[in-house]
Amino acid sequence: MTERIELRYSIKFCQKLGDSQSKTIRKIQQVFPEDAMGVTQIKEWFNRFKDGRTSMERELRCGRPQTARSAANVERMRNLVIADRRLTVREIAEDAKVNKDSANAIMAKI
């Protein structure tokens, strides 16, 4: 994550110097050959800074928060599996009160 913020500072610096998007892209790719953002992302951040944005952090997205993969749910599912190893993912999801996809993702990591 810190690499992304460093890249954003670099993009902002180039934009403030008056560099064009294409020149900024070349500089970023030259300085950060393996960690560089994609061209589209560089253009998006360049335009954000050009439009007056000052923050380097990503904005929070709207929508429902991710609550299904909380530590409590993971522990609850782990205990269900330990108690009965023949439970299906659907049964575990119903017992833990999460959707089947979240239960499947959690079970893959347990």
Biopython code that builds the backbone (N, CA, C, O; Angstrom):
import numpy as np
from Bio.PDB.StructureBuilder import StructureBuilder

atoms = [
    (1, "MET", "N", (0.814, -1.185, 0.000)),
    (1, "MET", "CA", (0.000, 0.000, 0.000)),
    (1, "MET", "C", (0.863, 1.256, 0.000)),
    (1, "MET", "O", (0.529, 2.247, -0.649)),
    (2, "THR", "N", (1.977, 1.210, 0.734)),
    (2, "THR", "CA", (2.824, 2.400, 0.779)),
    (2, "THR", "C", (3.432, 2.685, -0.585)),
    (2, "THR", "O", (3.698, 3.841, -0.915)),
    (3, "GLU", "N", (3.654, 1.647, -1.380)),
    (3, "GLU", "CA", (4.208, 1.878, -2.711)),
    (3, "GLU", "C", (3.226, 2.678, -3.554)),
    (3, "GLU", "O", (3.628, 3.552, -4.322)),
    (4, "ARG", "N", (1.928, 2.377, -3.410)),
    (4, "ARG", "CA", (0.897, 3.091, -4.159)),
    (4, "ARG", "C", (0.875, 4.568, -3.761)),
    (4, "ARG", "O", (0.734, 5.445, -4.614)),
    (5, "ILE", "N", (1.014, 4.834, -2.480)),
    (5, "ILE", "CA", (0.999, 6.227, -2.026)),
    (5, "ILE", "C", (2.229, 6.956, -2.559)),
    (5, "ILE", "O", (2.139, 8.118, -2.955)),
    (6, "GLU", "N", (3.371, 6.283, -2.569)),
    (6, "GLU", "CA", (4.584, 6.891, -3.131)),
    (6, "GLU", "C", (4.381, 7.213, -4.607)),
    (6, "GLU", "O", (4.796, 8.271, -5.078)),
    (7, "LEU", "N", (3.743, 6.301, -5.334)),
    (7, "LEU", "CA", (3.470, 6.547, -6.750)),
    (7, "LEU", "C", (2.542, 7.743, -6.915)),
    (7, "LEU", "O", (2.729, 8.555, -7.822)),
    (8, "ARG", "N", (1.547, 7.854, -6.048)),
    (8, "ARG", "CA", (0.613, 8.976, -6.139)),
    (8, "ARG", "C", (1.319, 10.300, -5.877)),
    (8, "ARG", "O", (1.044, 11.299, -6.542)),
    (9, "TYR", "N", (2.239, 10.307, -4.894)),
    (9, "TYR", "CA", (3.028, 11.521, -4.646)),
    (9, "TYR", "C", (3.856, 11.870, -5.875)),
    (9, "TYR", "O", (3.983, 13.042, -6.231)),
    (10, "SER", "N", (4.412, 10.868, -6.516)),
    (10, "SER", "CA", (5.224, 11.108, -7.718)),
    (10, "SER", "C", (4.366, 11.678, -8.843)),
    (10, "SER", "O", (4.785, 12.592, -9.553)),
    (11, "ILE", "N", (3.164, 11.132, -8.999)),
    (11, "ILE", "CA", (2.266, 11.626, -10.043)),
    (11, "ILE", "C", (1.888, 13.080, -9.749)),
    (11, "ILE", "O", (1.884, 13.920, -10.649)),
    (12, "LYS", "N", (1.573, 13.366, -8.499)),
    (12, "LYS", "CA", (1.205, 14.730, -8.117)),
    (12, "LYS", "C", (2.376, 15.686, -8.358)),
    (12, "LYS", "O", (2.191, 16.806, -8.834)),
    (13, "PHE", "N", (3.575, 15.226, -8.023)),
    (13, "PHE", "CA", (4.772, 16.047, -8.232)),
    (13, "PHE", "C", (4.943, 16.383, -9.709)),
    (13, "PHE", "O", (5.183, 17.536, -10.068)),
    (14, "CYS", "N", (4.819, 15.370, -10.559)),
    (14, "CYS", "CA", (4.963, 15.606, -12.002)),
    (14, "CYS", "C", (3.878, 16.549, -12.512)),
    (14, "CYS", "O", (4.148, 17.429, -13.330)),
    (15, "GLN", "N", (2.650, 16.364, -12.028)),
    (15, "GLN", "CA", (1.545, 17.220, -12.461)),
    (15, "GLN", "C", (1.796, 18.662, -12.037)),
    (15, "GLN", "O", (1.546, 19.590, -12.807)),
    (16, "LYS", "N", (2.293, 18.853, -10.805)),
    (16, "LYS", "CA", (2.572, 20.204, -10.316)),
    (16, "LYS", "C", (3.704, 20.866, -11.093)),
    (16, "LYS", "O", (3.734, 22.089, -11.233)),
    (17, "LEU", "N", (4.645, 20.051, -11.603)),
    (17, "LEU", "CA", (5.734, 20.605, -12.413)),
    (17, "LEU", "C", (5.264, 21.017, -13.808)),
    (17, "LEU", "O", (5.983, 21.704, -14.533)),
    (18, "GLY", "N", (4.064, 20.599, -14.176)),
    (18, "GLY", "CA", (3.539, 20.949, -15.487)),
    (18, "GLY", "C", (3.795, 19.900, -16.543)),
    (18, "GLY", "O", (3.615, 20.163, -17.732)),
    (19, "ASP", "N", (4.218, 18.703, -16.127)),
    (19, "ASP", "CA", (4.439, 17.624, -17.086)),
    (19, "ASP", "C", (3.105, 17.167, -17.675)),
    (19, "ASP", "O", (2.064, 17.266, -17.025)),
    (20, "SER", "N", (3.145, 16.675, -18.887)),
    (20, "SER", "CA", (1.941, 16.125, -19.503)),
    (20, "SER", "C", (1.698, 14.716, -18.965)),
    (20, "SER", "O", (2.554, 14.142, -18.293)),
    (21, "GLN", "N", (0.524, 14.168, -19.269)),
    (21, "GLN", "CA", (0.221, 12.809, -18.826)),
    (21, "GLN", "C", (1.214, 11.807, -19.402)),
    (21, "GLN", "O", (1.712, 10.940, -18.684)),
    (22, "SER", "N", (1.499, 11.922, -20.680)),
    (22, "SER", "CA", (2.400, 10.955, -21.318)),
    (22, "SER", "C", (3.813, 11.049, -20.738)),
    (22, "SER", "O", (4.481, 10.030, -20.561)),
    (23, "LYS", "N", (4.261, 12.250, -20.448)),
    (23, "LYS", "CA", (5.584, 12.420, -19.847)),
    (23, "LYS", "C", (5.605, 11.848, -18.429)),
    (23, "LYS", "O", (6.585, 11.226, -18.018)),
    (24, "THR", "N", (4.515, 12.062, -17.685)),
    (24, "THR", "CA", (4.401, 11.506, -16.330)),
    (24, "THR", "C", (4.411, 9.981, -16.379)),
    (24, "THR", "O", (5.078, 9.337, -15.569)),
    (25, "ILE", "N", (3.684, 9.413, -17.314)),
    (25, "ILE", "CA", (3.644, 7.954, -17.453)),
    (25, "ILE", "C", (5.039, 7.403, -17.718)),
    (25, "ILE", "O", (5.449, 6.418, -17.104)),
    (26, "ARG", "N", (5.765, 8.040, -18.633)),
    (26, "ARG", "CA", (7.123, 7.578, -18.944)),
    (26, "ARG", "C", (8.026, 7.666, -17.721)),
    (26, "ARG", "O", (8.810, 6.753, -17.464)),
    (27, "LYS", "N", (7.923, 8.764, -16.960)),
    (27, "LYS", "CA", (8.760, 8.924, -15.772)),
    (27, "LYS", "C", (8.436, 7.867, -14.719)),
    (27, "LYS", "O", (9.341, 7.268, -14.137)),
    (28, "ILE", "N", (7.154, 7.641, -14.476)),
    (28, "ILE", "CA", (6.744, 6.646, -13.473)),
    (28, "ILE", "C", (7.232, 5.263, -13.883)),
    (28, "ILE", "O", (7.759, 4.520, -13.055)),
    (29, "GLN", "N", (7.064, 4.916, -15.139)),
    (29, "GLN", "CA", (7.504, 3.601, -15.608)),
    (29, "GLN", "C", (9.023, 3.464, -15.600)),
    (29, "GLN", "O", (9.545, 2.360, -15.446)),
    (30, "GLN", "N", (9.723, 4.558, -15.761)),
    (30, "GLN", "CA", (11.181, 4.526, -15.729)),
    (30, "GLN", "C", (11.694, 4.379, -14.303)),
    (30, "GLN", "O", (12.623, 3.612, -14.051)),
    (31, "VAL", "N", (11.095, 5.107, -13.372)),
    (31, "VAL", "CA", (11.556, 5.101, -11.991)),
    (31, "VAL", "C", (11.076, 3.861, -11.239)),
    (31, "VAL", "O", (11.808, 3.314, -10.414)),
    (32, "PHE", "N", (9.854, 3.414, -11.519)),
    (32, "PHE", "CA", (9.265, 2.247, -10.851)),
    (32, "PHE", "C", (8.937, 1.178, -11.888)),
    (32, "PHE", "O", (7.760, 0.921, -12.141)),
    (33, "PRO", "N", (9.935, 0.553, -12.491)),
    (33, "PRO", "CA", (9.657, -0.368, -13.597)),
    (33, "PRO", "C", (8.794, -1.571, -13.216)),
    (33, "PRO", "O", (7.977, -2.013, -14.023)),
    (34, "GLU", "N", (8.954, -2.106, -12.017)),
    (34, "GLU", "CA", (8.198, -3.289, -11.636)),
    (34, "GLU", "C", (6.967, -2.961, -10.810)),
    (34, "GLU", "O", (6.006, -3.730, -10.801)),
    (35, "ASP", "N", (6.982, -1.823, -10.113)),
    (35, "ASP", "CA", (5.886, -1.471, -9.216)),
    (35, "ASP", "C", (4.963, -0.399, -9.793)),
    (35, "ASP", "O", (4.082, 0.101, -9.094)),
    (36, "ALA", "N", (5.159, -0.050, -11.049)),
    (36, "ALA", "CA", (4.374, 1.039, -11.624)),
    (36, "ALA", "C", (2.902, 0.657, -11.744)),
    (36, "ALA", "O", (2.560, -0.500, -11.987)),
    (37, "MET", "N", (2.043, 1.653, -11.567)),
    (37, "MET", "CA", (0.608, 1.471, -11.796)),
    (37, "MET", "C", (0.390, 1.295, -13.286)),
    (37, "MET", "O", (1.280, 1.548, -14.099)),
    (38, "GLY", "N", (-0.793, 0.864, -13.622)),
    (38, "GLY", "CA", (-1.160, 0.798, -15.026)),
    (38, "GLY", "C", (-1.326, 2.198, -15.594)),
    (38, "GLY", "O", (-1.502, 3.162, -14.848)),
    (39, "VAL", "N", (-1.269, 2.306, -16.903)),
    (39, "VAL", "CA", (-1.369, 3.601, -17.573)),
    (39, "VAL", "C", (-2.703, 4.275, -17.237)),
    (39, "VAL", "O", (-2.745, 5.483, -17.004)),
    (40, "THR", "N", (-3.783, 3.504, -17.213)),
    (40, "THR", "CA", (-5.094, 4.073, -16.918)),
    (40, "THR", "C", (-5.142, 4.649, -15.507)),
    (40, "THR", "O", (-5.693, 5.729, -15.295)),
    (41, "GLN", "N", (-4.569, 3.935, -14.545)),
    (41, "GLN", "CA", (-4.554, 4.434, -13.172)),
    (41, "GLN", "C", (-3.728, 5.706, -13.056)),
    (41, "GLN", "O", (-4.117, 6.641, -12.356)),
    (42, "ILE", "N", (-2.601, 5.742, -13.731)),
    (42, "ILE", "CA", (-1.758, 6.945, -13.694)),
    (42, "ILE", "C", (-2.539, 8.130, -14.258)),
    (42, "ILE", "O", (-2.510, 9.221, -13.688)),
    (43, "LYS", "N", (-3.239, 7.919, -15.377)),
    (43, "LYS", "CA", (-4.035, 8.993, -15.977)),
    (43, "LYS", "C", (-5.141, 9.455, -15.033)),
    (43, "LYS", "O", (-5.387, 10.653, -14.899)),
    (44, "GLU", "N", (-5.812, 8.495, -14.375)),
    (44, "GLU", "CA", (-6.883, 8.854, -13.446)),
    (44, "GLU", "C", (-6.358, 9.707, -12.294)),
    (44, "GLU", "O", (-6.943, 10.739, -11.965)),
    (45, "TRP", "N", (-5.248, 9.275, -11.678)),
    (45, "TRP", "CA", (-4.686, 10.048, -10.563)),
    (45, "TRP", "C", (-4.161, 11.397, -11.044)),
    (45, "TRP", "O", (-4.300, 12.401, -10.345)),
    (46, "PHE", "N", (-3.563, 11.426, -12.221)),
    (46, "PHE", "CA", (-3.078, 12.687, -12.788)),
    (46, "PHE", "C", (-4.237, 13.671, -12.919)),
    (46, "PHE", "O", (-4.111, 14.834, -12.537)),
    (47, "ASN", "N", (-5.362, 13.210, -13.457)),
    (47, "ASN", "CA", (-6.525, 14.078, -13.638)),
    (47, "ASN", "C", (-7.137, 14.493, -12.302)),
    (47, "ASN", "O", (-7.621, 15.617, -12.166)),
    (48, "ARG", "N", (-7.118, 13.603, -11.321)),
    (48, "ARG", "CA", (-7.631, 13.960, -9.998)),
    (48, "ARG", "C", (-6.819, 15.106, -9.395)),
    (48, "ARG", "O", (-7.380, 16.052, -8.842)),
    (49, "PHE", "N", (-5.495, 15.010, -9.509)),
    (49, "PHE", "CA", (-4.642, 16.076, -8.973)),
    (49, "PHE", "C", (-4.790, 17.358, -9.788)),
    (49, "PHE", "O", (-4.750, 18.460, -9.240)),
    (50, "LYS", "N", (-4.958, 17.207, -11.080)),
    (50, "LYS", "CA", (-5.163, 18.369, -11.951)),
    (50, "LYS", "C", (-6.461, 19.098, -11.593)),
    (50, "LYS", "O", (-6.547, 20.321, -11.695)),
    (51, "ASP", "N", (-7.474, 18.321, -11.171)),
    (51, "ASP", "CA", (-8.765, 18.913, -10.798)),
    (51, "ASP", "C", (-8.778, 19.467, -9.381)),
    (51, "ASP", "O", (-9.806, 19.968, -8.926)),
    (52, "GLY", "N", (-7.651, 19.386, -8.675)),
    (52, "GLY", "CA", (-7.555, 20.009, -7.365)),
    (52, "GLY", "C", (-7.528, 19.061, -6.178)),
    (52, "GLY", "O", (-7.531, 19.516, -5.034)),
    (53, "ARG", "N", (-7.503, 17.794, -6.412)),
    (53, "ARG", "CA", (-7.455, 16.844, -5.293)),
    (53, "ARG", "C", (-6.125, 16.985, -4.569)),
    (53, "ARG", "O", (-5.086, 17.175, -5.200)),
    (54, "THR", "N", (-6.159, 16.890, -3.228)),
    (54, "THR", "CA", (-4.929, 17.014, -2.449)),
    (54, "THR", "C", (-4.588, 15.730, -1.701)),
    (54, "THR", "O", (-3.420, 15.497, -1.389)),
    (55, "SER", "N", (-5.574, 14.900, -1.410)),
    (55, "SER", "CA", (-5.351, 13.692, -0.624)),
    (55, "SER", "C", (-4.749, 12.577, -1.477)),
    (55, "SER", "O", (-5.104, 12.404, -2.643)),
    (56, "MET", "N", (-3.843, 11.836, -0.878)),
    (56, "MET", "CA", (-3.241, 10.694, -1.557)),
    (56, "MET", "C", (-4.001, 9.401, -1.277)),
    (56, "MET", "O", (-3.825, 8.406, -1.981)),
    (57, "GLU", "N", (-4.839, 9.418, -0.256)),
    (57, "GLU", "CA", (-5.579, 8.223, 0.145)),
    (57, "GLU", "C", (-6.752, 7.972, -0.790)),
    (57, "GLU", "O", (-7.320, 8.901, -1.364)),
    (58, "ARG", "N", (-7.103, 6.695, -0.931)),
    (58, "ARG", "CA", (-8.287, 6.340, -1.694)),
    (58, "ARG", "C", (-9.519, 6.750, -0.898)),
    (58, "ARG", "O", (-9.506, 6.756, 0.332)),
    (59, "GLU", "N", (-10.563, 7.085, -1.606)),
    (59, "GLU", "CA", (-11.809, 7.424, -0.942)),
    (59, "GLU", "C", (-12.558, 6.146, -0.600)),
    (59, "GLU", "O", (-12.474, 5.146, -1.313)),
    (60, "LEU", "N", (-13.288, 6.199, 0.501)),
    (60, "LEU", "CA", (-14.093, 5.056, 0.883)),
    (60, "LEU", "C", (-15.233, 4.886, -0.105)),
    (60, "LEU", "O", (-15.819, 5.859, -0.579)),
    (61, "ARG", "N", (-15.532, 3.646, -0.404)),
    (61, "ARG", "CA", (-16.626, 3.365, -1.319)),
    (61, "ARG", "C", (-17.908, 3.159, -0.536)),
    (61, "ARG", "O", (-17.894, 2.713, 0.611)),
    (62, "CYS", "N", (-19.000, 3.489, -1.172)),
    (62, "CYS", "CA", (-20.272, 3.282, -0.504)),
    (62, "CYS", "C", (-20.677, 1.816, -0.651)),
    (62, "CYS", "O", (-20.117, 1.084, -1.467)),
    (63, "GLY", "N", (-21.632, 1.411, 0.130)),
    (63, "GLY", "CA", (-22.107, 0.045, 0.073)),
    (63, "GLY", "C", (-22.053, -0.609, 1.439)),
    (63, "GLY", "O", (-21.675, 0.006, 2.436)),
    (64, "ARG", "N", (-22.434, -1.845, 1.453)),
    (64, "ARG", "CA", (-22.451, -2.573, 2.702)),
    (64, "ARG", "C", (-21.042, -2.903, 3.163)),
    (64, "ARG", "O", (-20.191, -3.264, 2.350)),
    (65, "PRO", "N", (-20.790, -2.785, 4.446)),
    (65, "PRO", "CA", (-19.465, -3.153, 4.945)),
    (65, "PRO", "C", (-19.284, -4.667, 4.934)),
    (65, "PRO", "O", (-20.256, -5.419, 5.014)),
    (66, "GLN", "N", (-18.064, -5.093, 4.835)),
    (66, "GLN", "CA", (-17.748, -6.514, 4.855)),
    (66, "GLN", "C", (-17.785, -7.008, 6.289)),
    (66, "GLN", "O", (-16.818, -6.828, 7.029)),
    (67, "THR", "N", (-18.884, -7.625, 6.692)),
    (67, "THR", "CA", (-18.997, -8.112, 8.061)),
    (67, "THR", "C", (-18.934, -9.624, 8.137)),
    (67, "THR", "O", (-18.689, -10.176, 9.210)),
    (68, "ALA", "N", (-19.150, -10.303, 7.027)),
    (68, "ALA", "CA", (-19.214, -11.761, 7.050)),
    (68, "ALA", "C", (-17.865, -12.377, 7.410)),
    (68, "ALA", "O", (-17.823, -13.435, 8.037)),
    (69, "ARG", "N", (-16.780, -11.746, 7.032)),
    (69, "ARG", "CA", (-15.455, -12.328, 7.250)),
    (69, "ARG", "C", (-14.793, -11.791, 8.513)),
    (69, "ARG", "O", (-13.570, -11.658, 8.575)),
    (70, "SER", "N", (-15.597, -11.490, 9.502)),
    (70, "SER", "CA", (-15.052, -11.007, 10.766)),
    (70, "SER", "C", (-14.397, -12.161, 11.522)),
    (70, "SER", "O", (-14.644, -13.331, 11.230)),
    (71, "ALA", "N", (-13.578, -11.819, 12.475)),
    (71, "ALA", "CA", (-12.878, -12.844, 13.259)),
    (71, "ALA", "C", (-13.870, -13.732, 14.004)),
    (71, "ALA", "O", (-13.640, -14.932, 14.152)),
    (72, "ALA", "N", (-14.973, -13.148, 14.474)),
    (72, "ALA", "CA", (-15.977, -13.932, 15.195)),
    (72, "ALA", "C", (-16.631, -14.973, 14.287)),
    (72, "ALA", "O", (-16.845, -16.113, 14.700)),
    (73, "ASN", "N", (-16.949, -14.579, 13.046)),
    (73, "ASN", "CA", (-17.552, -15.540, 12.113)),
    (73, "ASN", "C", (-16.574, -16.638, 11.720)),
    (73, "ASN", "O", (-16.963, -17.800, 11.600)),
    (74, "VAL", "N", (-15.329, -16.286, 11.524)),
    (74, "VAL", "CA", (-14.321, -17.288, 11.176)),
    (74, "VAL", "C", (-14.187, -18.297, 12.313)),
    (74, "VAL", "O", (-14.129, -19.505, 12.081)),
    (75, "GLU", "N", (-14.138, -17.793, 13.530)),
    (75, "GLU", "CA", (-14.019, -18.687, 14.687)),
    (75, "GLU", "C", (-15.273, -19.554, 14.832)),
    (75, "GLU", "O", (-15.171, -20.743, 15.134)),
    (76, "ARG", "N", (-16.452, -18.967, 14.620)),
    (76, "ARG", "CA", (-17.695, -19.722, 14.707)),
    (76, "ARG", "C", (-17.713, -20.859, 13.676)),
    (76, "ARG", "O", (-18.117, -21.978, 13.991)),
    (77, "MET", "N", (-17.276, -20.570, 12.450)),
    (77, "MET", "CA", (-17.251, -21.602, 11.399)),
    (77, "MET", "C", (-16.219, -22.673, 11.713)),
    (77, "MET", "O", (-16.455, -23.859, 11.483)),
    (78, "ARG", "N", (-15.083, -22.255, 12.237)),
    (78, "ARG", "CA", (-14.054, -23.230, 12.603)),
    (78, "ARG", "C", (-14.602, -24.193, 13.661)),
    (78, "ARG", "O", (-14.381, -25.401, 13.573)),
    (79, "ASN", "N", (-15.308, -23.669, 14.647)),
    (79, "ASN", "CA", (-15.884, -24.509, 15.688)),
    (79, "ASN", "C", (-16.952, -25.454, 15.138)),
    (79, "ASN", "O", (-17.053, -26.602, 15.572)),
    (80, "LEU", "N", (-17.748, -24.970, 14.182)),
    (80, "LEU", "CA", (-18.759, -25.835, 13.559)),
    (80, "LEU", "C", (-18.103, -27.010, 12.834)),
    (80, "LEU", "O", (-18.575, -28.144, 12.919)),
    (81, "VAL", "N", (-17.027, -26.732, 12.130)),
    (81, "VAL", "CA", (-16.331, -27.793, 11.382)),
    (81, "VAL", "C", (-15.678, -28.786, 12.338)),
    (81, "VAL", "O", (-15.700, -29.993, 12.101)),
    (82, "ILE", "N", (-15.103, -28.276, 13.406)),
    (82, "ILE", "CA", (-14.472, -29.173, 14.388)),
    (82, "ILE", "C", (-15.517, -30.077, 15.023)),
    (82, "ILE", "O", (-15.252, -31.251, 15.280)),
    (83, "ALA", "N", (-16.703, -29.536, 15.276)),
    (83, "ALA", "CA", (-17.764, -30.324, 15.900)),
    (83, "ALA", "C", (-18.316, -31.386, 14.956)),
    (83, "ALA", "O", (-18.631, -32.494, 15.392)),
    (84, "ASP", "N", (-18.437, -31.065, 13.675)),
    (84, "ASP", "CA", (-18.991, -32.028, 12.713)),
    (84, "ASP", "C", (-18.359, -31.788, 11.351)),
    (84, "ASP", "O", (-18.712, -30.835, 10.656)),
    (85, "ARG", "N", (-17.435, -32.641, 10.976)),
    (85, "ARG", "CA", (-16.693, -32.458, 9.726)),
    (85, "ARG", "C", (-17.510, -32.803, 8.486)),
    (85, "ARG", "O", (-17.047, -32.576, 7.368)),
    (86, "ARG", "N", (-18.709, -33.342, 8.657)),
    (86, "ARG", "CA", (-19.531, -33.718, 7.509)),
    (86, "ARG", "C", (-20.518, -32.624, 7.115)),
    (86, "ARG", "O", (-21.352, -32.846, 6.237)),
    (87, "LEU", "N", (-20.446, -31.459, 7.736)),
    (87, "LEU", "CA", (-21.325, -30.360, 7.371)),
    (87, "LEU", "C", (-20.983, -29.846, 5.976)),
    (87, "LEU", "O", (-19.816, -29.808, 5.586)),
    (88, "THR", "N", (-22.004, -29.456, 5.239)),
    (88, "THR", "CA", (-21.766, -28.842, 3.939)),
    (88, "THR", "C", (-21.560, -27.344, 4.124)),
    (88, "THR", "O", (-21.851, -26.793, 5.185)),
    (89, "VAL", "N", (-21.057, -26.695, 3.086)),
    (89, "VAL", "CA", (-20.851, -25.255, 3.146)),
    (89, "VAL", "C", (-22.186, -24.547, 3.340)),
    (89, "VAL", "O", (-22.270, -23.553, 4.061)),
    (90, "ARG", "N", (-23.223, -25.061, 2.697)),
    (90, "ARG", "CA", (-24.550, -24.457, 2.850)),
    (90, "ARG", "C", (-25.016, -24.525, 4.304)),
    (90, "ARG", "O", (-25.546, -23.548, 4.833)),
    (91, "GLU", "N", (-24.822, -25.664, 4.943)),
    (91, "GLU", "CA", (-25.232, -25.815, 6.347)),
    (91, "GLU", "C", (-24.414, -24.888, 7.263)),
    (91, "GLU", "O", (-24.949, -24.278, 8.189)),
    (92, "ILE", "N", (-23.133, -24.801, 6.986)),
    (92, "ILE", "CA", (-22.276, -23.909, 7.783)),
    (92, "ILE", "C", (-22.716, -22.461, 7.599)),
    (92, "ILE", "O", (-22.774, -21.706, 8.569)),
    (93, "ALA", "N", (-23.029, -22.064, 6.360)),
    (93, "ALA", "CA", (-23.476, -20.696, 6.078)),
    (93, "ALA", "C", (-24.775, -20.396, 6.814)),
    (93, "ALA", "O", (-24.944, -19.309, 7.367)),
    (94, "GLU", "N", (-25.688, -21.355, 6.821)),
    (94, "GLU", "CA", (-26.965, -21.143, 7.521)),
    (94, "GLU", "C", (-26.745, -21.009, 9.023)),
    (94, "GLU", "O", (-27.338, -20.137, 9.658)),
    (95, "ASP", "N", (-25.905, -21.856, 9.596)),
    (95, "ASP", "CA", (-25.640, -21.793, 11.036)),
    (95, "ASP", "C", (-24.933, -20.501, 11.438)),
    (95, "ASP", "O", (-25.212, -19.929, 12.492)),
    (96, "ALA", "N", (-24.015, -20.051, 10.584)),
    (96, "ALA", "CA", (-23.247, -18.839, 10.889)),
    (96, "ALA", "C", (-23.972, -17.563, 10.450)),
    (96, "ALA", "O", (-23.527, -16.455, 10.750)),
    (97, "LYS", "N", (-25.095, -17.730, 9.733)),
    (97, "LYS", "CA", (-25.886, -16.602, 9.237)),
    (97, "LYS", "C", (-25.090, -15.687, 8.295)),
    (97, "LYS", "O", (-25.113, -14.463, 8.420)),
    (98, "VAL", "N", (-24.391, -16.320, 7.354)),
    (98, "VAL", "CA", (-23.694, -15.591, 6.290)),
    (98, "VAL", "C", (-24.096, -16.226, 4.967)),
    (98, "VAL", "O", (-24.652, -17.325, 4.948)),
    (99, "ASN", "N", (-23.819, -15.540, 3.860)),
    (99, "ASN", "CA", (-24.181, -16.149, 2.580)),
    (99, "ASN", "C", (-23.190, -17.255, 2.215)),
    (99, "ASN", "O", (-22.095, -17.341, 2.772)),
    (100, "LYS", "N", (-23.597, -18.090, 1.275)),
    (100, "LYS", "CA", (-22.819, -19.274, 0.921)),
    (100, "LYS", "C", (-21.450, -18.913, 0.345)),
    (100, "LYS", "O", (-20.462, -19.594, 0.619)),
    (101, "ASP", "N", (-21.389, -17.850, -0.447)),
    (101, "ASP", "CA", (-20.110, -17.458, -1.053)),
    (101, "ASP", "C", (-19.107, -17.013, 0.009)),
    (101, "ASP", "O", (-17.928, -17.360, -0.059)),
    (102, "SER", "N", (-19.583, -16.240, 0.992)),
    (102, "SER", "CA", (-18.695, -15.816, 2.074)),
    (102, "SER", "C", (-18.228, -17.010, 2.896)),
    (102, "SER", "O", (-17.060, -17.105, 3.271)),
    (103, "ALA", "N", (-19.167, -17.925, 3.171)),
    (103, "ALA", "CA", (-18.807, -19.122, 3.912)),
    (103, "ALA", "C", (-17.777, -19.944, 3.159)),
    (103, "ALA", "O", (-16.838, -20.467, 3.760)),
    (104, "ASN", "N", (-17.943, -20.061, 1.857)),
    (104, "ASN", "CA", (-16.998, -20.817, 1.034)),
    (104, "ASN", "C", (-15.616, -20.164, 1.046)),
    (104, "ASN", "O", (-14.603, -20.858, 1.131)),
    (105, "ALA", "N", (-15.573, -18.840, 0.963)),
    (105, "ALA", "CA", (-14.286, -18.128, 0.988)),
    (105, "ALA", "C", (-13.599, -18.302, 2.344)),
    (105, "ALA", "O", (-12.384, -18.488, 2.413)),
    (106, "ILE", "N", (-14.378, -18.241, 3.408)),
    (106, "ILE", "CA", (-13.800, -18.410, 4.750)),
    (106, "ILE", "C", (-13.309, -19.846, 4.925)),
    (106, "ILE", "O", (-12.230, -20.070, 5.473)),
    (107, "MET", "N", (-14.088, -20.808, 4.467)),
    (107, "MET", "CA", (-13.712, -22.220, 4.610)),
    (107, "MET", "C", (-12.443, -22.531, 3.806)),
    (107, "MET", "O", (-11.656, -23.388, 4.206)),
    (108, "ALA", "N", (-12.247, -21.865, 2.717)),
    (108, "ALA", "CA", (-11.038, -22.099, 1.919)),
    (108, "ALA", "C", (-9.780, -21.657, 2.661)),
    (108, "ALA", "O", (-8.694, -22.178, 2.408)),
    (109, "LYS", "N", (-9.924, -20.691, 3.582)),
    (109, "LYS", "CA", (-8.773, -20.167, 4.303)),
    (109, "LYS", "C", (-8.543, -20.857, 5.647)),
    (109, "LYS", "O", (-7.478, -20.719, 6.248)),
    (110, "ILE", "N", (-9.553, -21.603, 6.115)),
    (110, "ILE", "CA", (-9.403, -22.277, 7.416)),
    (110, "ILE", "C", (-8.522, -23.493, 7.270)),
    (110, "ILE", "O", (-8.273, -24.196, 8.249)),
]
sb = StructureBuilder()
sb.init_structure("model")
sb.init_model(0)
sb.init_chain("A")
sb.init_seg("    ")
for serial, (resi, resn, name, xyz) in enumerate(atoms, 1):
    if name == "N":
        sb.init_residue(resn, " ", resi, " ")
    sb.init_atom(name, np.array(xyz, "f"), 0.0, 1.0, " ", f" {name:<3s}", serial, name[0])
structure = sb.get_structure()
